């Protein structure tokens, strides 16, 4: 007997489990993006099906098929008990547009379709009738109802960045970096990120020294043209400025300038290529001391020229600068020396870095701390201003939110309410499209290898998939974006009743001022969301 259900966007429909999180209606702001799913199972062999929608808001509805990928590393370490499973499994994750190929109904297993409602909608209540058919025969019918409330979420005030890996685009599509065809695909990837709330972009002044084995080398992705001669250095910033202006037009508001020292310690210079005697040559890299005379001389010429250009072009105020990613206590002195060099030539630049040791911030080595959610409590207890958060592979335990494939969708979504309650100003995630194995020894196929070669949890290293000419979103990416919308919902609630009372709503409904204590239920989260909405529209 055929089965069809409307379910919430947070349930991951496993092929051998009947869906449990049924949902037949929801409420939304006028400009909100609202998603739900239709899960179905048929008891005879079918192939392509047609999805027919009857609704007054049909033109605002898009449909995507949810496809499976191998989740080969659900968790690393002990973790906790808030996972779908800790055994490898086929995970529903990719969202494939149905306008390019018809959805399928695979025999004997549960399939799902992802429905998204988006547009400036008129307040009111709207029914949505959904029919799945093949050759005129109705496989199943179901209904959903959405109530549009008379208020807007507005644009997100959270500064949000996912690290964009430019070499992954070149490697996957076999294209020359920054060639016309490459740029078209790259800008489509960036547009997808903007549509999902991202408003800050990692800008490759030089090849970012991130997730690279010491002594190894990633494909060159450098926007600053450098020439070295007997008189020193000359710089051409035309390509850099043009790139920044294009992505600004796509919706990027802030620029995260690539790191000027290597990851995990600031001990070396990044890979920098220059024209020397008419030929391109790598002039700095792992062999270069971060605080040596040669590299300091380069920075002394580069940084003043860069800043002058950015100010002239009206871009400087939106820029944030990095020293080194994730420095630890053992590299305190090397980070401090690198930061001192940077400050000599960029005295008023804003520095942001992902770090988890409060001493770096206490001693003024970073202007805006970006702390992992697993280590952020000291920063919260000390009421650190302008605090940012991030998570990566380490946040797999203690019920911390993350984007791992094996985590329930509500565990990913809850980060939005947590960030609001803890007054987080920005969020960073390292893996928008990292299609490499750990430390970038080789490129991978993200459809077949979801765990960076076995070194990371499946889903940690990327949130979107490469399609023919751009990015395909994932369930995890949509769930996180819903979290950003929850953050903005509470900003609107704050406008109505004040921050203290808005926070009380969360504290009275199971949240605490940590990133570890919160309701482990999508029903609880949606109850809180509904309460906030009702207060706003009163």
N, C-alpha and C positions, 0 to 999 in steps of 0.2 A: 504493500500500500504506500502510495506517495505521501511524503511529508513536506510541509512548508511552514516556516515560522518567521515572524519578525523578531529580531533580537537586538540588543544594544551593541554599540560600536566597540565596546571593551571586551566582548567575548571573542576568543579565538576559536573558530569552529574546527575542531579536529575531525578528521575523516571518519573516525570510528566511535565518536561520542555524540550522543544526542544533545543538542544545545539546551542550556538551562536558563540563561539570562534573558528570558522573554521580555519584549518591550513593544507595546502597541501605540504609544503616544509619547510626545515630549514637548517641551516649550523652548523658545529661543528668542534672542534679541533680533531686531530687524536686520542687522548687518552680520549676524553670527553665521558661522559655518557649522551646520548640524549634520551628523552622520548616524545612520543606523544600518543594520544588515538584514538581508533575507537569506535564511538558511533553508536548504531543501535537500531532499533525498528521494530518489526514484527507484522503483523496483523492477524496471526493465531497461534494456539497453537503449540509450539515447545518445545524441551527440550535441549538435548545436541547438540552442533554444532561442526564442525571442522573448524579450522582456517588454511588456506593454504596461504603460502607466496612464492612469486616468486621474487627473487632479487639476484644480484651478491654478496650481503653481508648478505645473509640469515643466515649463521652460526653465525653471530654476533648479531642476533635479538632474544630476548626472549619475550614471551607474558604472561601476567597475567590478570586474570579477576578481575574487580573491584566489590567488594561486599559492601552491605549496613550495617550500624550499627545504633542504635538509638542515635541521638543527642538530649538528653533530657534537657541539659542546654546549649543553644547556647551562652548565655552571662549572666553575673552577673553585675547589675548596669545599668547605662544609656548607656554606650558605645558610639558608634558613628554610622554613617549611612553606614559604609563600611563593611557590613556583607551580606551574602547570604540571611539570614533571622534571626529574633530573636525569632521565634517560634520553638518549638521542631519539628524535622523532621527526616526522614531516610536519613542518610548521606553516600554517597559513600566514602569509606575510605580504606578498607582492599584490599591488592593486593595478590591474590591467584594464585600460579603458575599453568599454564595449562598443564604442563607435568605430574601432579599428578592426575588431574581430568579435564575432558573436560569442556570448558565453556558452559554456558547456555544462552538461549534467552527467557527470561520471556515474556509472552504474554502481549501485550498492553502497555508496559512501555519501557522507554529508558534504555538500558544496555550499558556498556562500557568495552573495553579491553585496557590494558595498554601495549604499545610496548616500549621496551628499546633496544637501539643500544649501544653496548659497545665492544671495542677492539682496537688494534693498527691498524687503518685503513689506507689504501693507499689513498692519496689525489685524489679526483675525484668526479664525480656526479653519484649518484646511485638511480635508480628507485626502488620502492618497491610496488609490486602488491599484494593486499590482497583480498582474497575471503572467505566469510563465507558460509559454506555448511552443508547440512544434507542429508545423504544417497545419495550423488551425486547430489542433487538439490542445485543450487546456490541461497542462500538467498539474498546475496548482494555482490557487488564488489566495491572496491575503490583503490585509488593510493596515494602514498606519495613519496616525493623525498628529498633526503638528499645530501648536498654537503659537503665533507670532505676537510677542509682547511689544508694547509701544515705548521702546527705548533702544539706544545704540550702545554697543560696547566701545566703539571708537578704536583708533589705532593703538596698538600696544605701546606702553611706556617702558616695558622691560627691554633693556639692551640684550640682544640675543644673537649669539654667533655659533655656527657649526664650522669647524675647520674644513675648508675647501681644499681638496687635494688635486692640484692641477695636473700632476703627472699621471694620475689615474685616468683622466679623460684621454690624454694622449696615448697611453698604453692600451686601453681597452679598444679604442676606435682606430688605433694605428695611424694617428695623425700627427703632423708636425705641430709643436706647441705654438699657439697664437697665430696659426694659419687661418685663412677665412673660414674653412669648413670647421676647424677646431673651435673657433670663436663662436660660431653659430650654436654649436652644441653646448659649449661652456655657458653661454648666456642663457640658454634654455634651462640648464641645471640651476643657475643662480635665480632665475625667475621662479622656479619651483620652490626654492628655499624661501624666497620673499613671500610667496603665497601662503607659506606655512609659518609666518611670523618672524622669520629671520631678518634682522635689520642692520647687522654688522657683518663685514666680510673680511677674511684674511687676505691681505694684499701681498703678492710675492714680489717685493722689491728685489729680493734675491731668493734663491731656492730655499724654502723654509727648512731649517735644521731640525726637523721633527721626525721621530720614529724611524731613525736611520741607524744601522749598526755602526759602531765606531770604526772608522776606516772605510766604511761603505759609502756609496754615492747614489743619490736619486737623480732622475732625469732633470736636467736644467730647466727651471721655470723662472726666468728673471726678466723683470720689466724695466729695470734701470740699465741703460747702456753706459758702460764704463770704458774709458780708454786710459791706458797707463803709458807714460813716456818719461824722458829724463827729467822733466820739470814737475812730475807728480801725476795727478789724476784730473781728468775732465769727465763731466757727467752730462748725459742727455736724458731728460725726464719726460720727453714727449709721449712715449708709449705708456708710461706710468700714469701721467695725468689724463690721457685719453681714456685709458681703462677705468680709472676712478670716476670719470664723468659719465661714462656709459652705464656702469653699474649703479651709480646714483640715480640715473634716469629709470632704472629698473626697480628702484625702491630701497636701495641700500642707503642708510643714513649715517653709518659710522664705519670707519676704516681701521682695521686691525693690522697695523704694519708688521710685516714678518720679523721674526726674532733675529736679533743681531749677534747672538751668541748661542752656542750649542745647547741642546736639551740636557737636563739633569746635571747641571753643574756650572754652566757658563765657562767652560775651560778652553774652548776653541772658537775660532771664527766659523761662520757659515760658509758654504760653498759660494764663491763669487767668481764670475767669469768676466774677463776684460779683453779688450783688443790691445794686443802688444805687438808692435812692429807689423801692424796690418793683419794679424791673425788672432782669432779668439783663443784664449788660454785661461785655465783656472789659476787664479792668483792667490786665493785663500781657501782653506779647508781644514781638515783634521790635523794637518801638520802645523797649523798656525796657532800660536798661543793667543788666547783671548786678550791678554793684557800686555802682549809684547809691543815693542816699538813700531813694528811694521803695520800691525792692524790698527793701533791707536792713531798712527799717522793717516791711515785711510779714513777712519771715522772722523778725524779732525777736518778733513777736506769734504767728506760726504755729507755729514749731518747738517752743517750750516747751509750748504747748497740745497739740500733736500727741503729743509724747513723754509728757506726763503722762497722756493718754488711753490710749495704747498700754500704758504700764506698769500702769495701773489695770485694764485688760482682760486682762493677762497675755500680751500679744502682742509686747512690745518686744524681748525677747531673741532672737526669731526674725527680726527686721528688719535689713535691710542698706540703706544709703543711697547714692545716686549724686550726684556733682557734675555731671560732663559726660562724655558718651561719646566715646571715642577722641581725647583731646587730643594734639596733637603739639608738637614743640619750639617752633614759632612762637607757640604760645599758652600757654607755660609760666607767664608772669606773670599772665595773666587767670585761668587755672585756680587758681593759688596764691592770688590775692585772693578768688576765689569760695569756695575751701575755708576760708580764714580767717574769712570771714563766717559760713559754716555752723558752724564750730567754736565761735564765740562763743555760739551758742544751742543747740548740740547737742554738748557737750564729750565725751560718752562714746559717741556713736553710731558704729557700724562703717561705714566707707566702703569701697565696692568700685567700681572703674571699669575698663572695658576700655581698655587703653593698651599701647603697645609701646615706650616710651622709658624705659629703666631709671632715668634721672635723676629722673623723677617719684616713683618708689618710693624711691630712695636718699635723697632729701630729705624723705621722710616725708609726702608729699602724699596718699598713699593707704594705707589699712591693709592691704587685700588686693588685690594686683595681679592683674588678669585680662589675660593677654598673648596676643597672636595666636601661633599655632603657628609662623608664619613668622619671628617676631622673638623667640622665647622663649629662645633659646640663652644670651644674656647673663644672664637671670634664673636659668636652670639652673646656669650656671657659677658664679654667686654664691650658689648654694644658698638661694635666696629661700624663706622659710618661707610656708606656707599659700598656695602659688601656685595660681592658676587658669589655665585656658587657654580660648581661643575661636578660631574661624575664621570667615571670611566670604568675600566674592568674591576677596580678594587671595590667598588660599591655593590657587592653581590650578597651582602649579609645584613643582619640586624634590621631587616625589613626596609632597607633603603630603597627609594625609587630608582629605577633605571630603565633602559630600553632593551634589555635582553629579550630574545625571542621567547624564551621559556617562562617569562614573567607574565602574569595576568595583565590585561590592558589597563585596568584601574590602578595597578601599581605604577605604571608609567604616567598615567594622567594626574595622579595625586600631587605631583611636584608643583603644579600651578598654585594650589591652595597653600602648600607648604611655603613656597616662596613669598606669597603675599603675607602670611602670618609672621614670617621671620624678616620681613622688610628687605628682601633681596632685590637689588637694583639691576643685576645682569646675570646672564647664564651662558656658560660656555660648554660646548661638547666637542670632542676632538674628531669625531668620525662622521662627517656628512657623506663622504664618498671615498673612503680609504680602501681601494681595491688592490691592496698589497698584502703579503703575509707579514707577520710580525717583523719589525725592523727593516722592512722593505727589501728583503733579499731577492724577491721576485714578485711579479704581478700575479693576480689570481682572477678567476672567473667568479664574480659575486653570486651568480645563480647556482653554482655548484659548491663553492667553499664559503661558508658563512662565518667562519671562526678564525680568519686570518692565518690559515695554515695550522690550526690547532692550538695556537697560543693564547687566544682570547675567547670569551664567551660569544656564542653565536648572536649576532645583532649588535655587538659593541662597536665594530669598526665602520659601519655605514648604515645610513637610514634610508637611502634611495637606491634604486637599481637603474642601470643604463638601458635605455630603449634605443630605437633606431636613431633618434635625433634629440634626445633629451632624457630627463629623469622620470622614472616611475616611483610614486610614493609607496610607502609601506604602512601596514596597520600601526606599527610602532610610531611612525612619524606623525600619523594622524592623531593617535592618542596623546602624544606630547603636545601637539598643537591645541587640542582640546584643553590641555592643562594651561596653556598660555591664555586661552579664552576665559578659563576660570579665574585666572589672575586678574584679567581685565574686568570681569564681572564684579569682583570684590573692590576694584578701584571705583567702579560706578556706585557700588554700595557705600563705599567710603564717602563719595561725593554727597550721598543722600543722608547718611546718619553719623558720619565721622569715623575716623580710623579705630578708635577705641571700641566702639560698639560693633564695628565690622569684625574686628579680631575676636570679640566675645562670641560671636555667632559660631566661629570655628572652634573656639575653646570649649564651648558648651556642647559641642557635638562630636567630641572624640579626638580632637587635635590637641597636641601639646607643642610648646615652643622648641621643638627639635625637628630633625628630619627622620626620626625613627618611630615616632608614636603618632598613629593616625588610624582611622577606621579602615579595616581591610574588607571593604564591601562597596561595590558600585552603587548599590541601593542607598547606602549611607551618604556617599558623595553626591548623588543626584538629589537626595532629600535636602542637603545643605544648599545645593545650587538652586533648587526650587524656592527655598526659604528666602534666599538672597534676591531672587527675581521678584518675588511677591512684595518684598519691602520696597524695592526700587519703583515698582509701578503703582504703588498705593497713592 
